[in-house]
């Protein structure tokens, strides 16, 4: 049973059009996996089907984090179906209210990254190392980084010093800006030289694939540091470095990263922002 069969409903179409292309594709794939497992109409799905689905994923050897992600996306899809009136209950949501239906996420998932690890990797001067440099200096999600187009970038001058200000549209279509130093921007331009609308692109000028890049970053870190580092560890590194080492304001860092929940929590206490001048981590 394919998700596209239900896309004639306006609510579902509107909900999915608001998602990034790769996120939308992941949601479709996760729903189709679920439907193949339960093998019944979406309107007939029960709580027991959700539990059976989780057990099926566990038997298949999926990691805890992957199971949680699949359940998260399934819940989002079922929410749209419920809004459309095609189902009565979102059983993923219902089960989470009464008990935890997934195993705990492995807390070792986010590997601690030191600044020396970053330096060791970026010294290799490869396309992947430049991407890692950019991720470590901006705290961007990979999906955000690979979506940057030249049309999103403009000059930003502070006290005579020029930065590149980059418009980012993150989760929930929330807009924010991050900054690149002229040096880092020039390194990116010298490395990614194909004709393309995207700042970071394939050798043929197309948009980079998030999954392939994720694997390449892990391979690069393993080769140079021996650590099992994935892109989210670089986002964690950025936040930790800014708050603990540079003593930057927590709310400023939260806003810069697009962490809406933290920003809302601290909004009543302080109103500040991470500027172009203090956004970069010198490598």
Buried (B, 14 or more C-beta within 10 A) or exposed (E): BEBEEBEEBEBBBEBBEEBBEBBBEBBBEBBBBBBEBBEEEBEEBEBEBBBEBBEBBBEEEBBBBEBBBBBBBBBBBBBBBBBBEBBEEBBBBBBBEEEEBBEEBEEEEBBEBEBEBBEBBBEEEBBBBBBBBBBBBBBBBBBBBBBBBEEBBEEBEEEEEEBBBBBBBBBEEEEBBBBBBEEBBEBBEEBBEEEBEBBBBBEEEEBBBBEEBBEBBBEBBEEBBEBEBBBBBBBBBBBEBBBEEEEBBBBBBBBBBBBBEBBEEBEEEEEEBBBBEBBBBEB
